[in-house]
Amino acid sequence: ETGVTQTPRHLVMGMTNKKSLKCEQHLGHNAMYWYKQSAKKPLELMFVYSLEERVENNSVPSRFSPECPNSSHLFLHLHTLQPEDSALYLCASSQEYRMNTEAFFGQGTRLTVV
Amino acid sequence: SQKIEQNSEALNIQEGKTATLTCNYTNYSPAYLQWYRQDPGRGPVFLLLIRENEKEKRKERLKVTFDTTLKQSLFHITASQPADSATYLCALDTNNNDMRFGAGTRLTVKP
């Protein structure tokens, strides 16, 4: 266990559904991240929160909406997704929003859009 | 354009040999580079971090080198074991301080 917990582990949703992914860390970290991992592609950074403020949004479509209510929790709200959004969604945290600190990843949510 | 390339999608080696994985980058000037291990269906796990002023870093059977002139990092696993079979990812920092990952190399160590 890395100390970062993601739920659910698997999710199947229709294109008209609304669902949310949840991430929780109790490591006392100040930065949290959402990544998307598609087959045979590099991890794509989606969003970064540092001290509960969004510091990066990498041109992610508005059908993905992040929320960081406190430093321990991060959500990714999903609505009207497309089949190409099917992927492994990974949450990570690090002590600070800097590259010189290691990132701790959750197990991921395997999302299938039908 | 900016690129991070890991030498091959898959690498097969015999148990006991040294595995060498390559990470090359273009149009980045990273101050740090990290290596992660990822098992199927799981999130990446941090292995090593190396700074631009460090040529080499070791941890048990793992060794990482960082050559900013060649724009390359090498990741070595000595005395490899079947349990080392996994996908290995390199990641480097961008000017924005976030991490960009390579696509990974899937290593298989055969008994």
Interface residues (C-beta under 8 A of the other chain):
Chain A: T2 V4 Y33 K40 K41 P42 L43 L45 V48 E56 L90 A92 Y97 R98 M99 N100 E102 A103 F104 F105 G106 Q107 G108 R110
Chain B: I4 E9 P30 A31 Y32 Q34 Y36 G41 R42 G43 P44 V45 F46 L49 R51 L89 L92 D93 N96 N97 D98 M99 R100 F101 G102 A103 G104
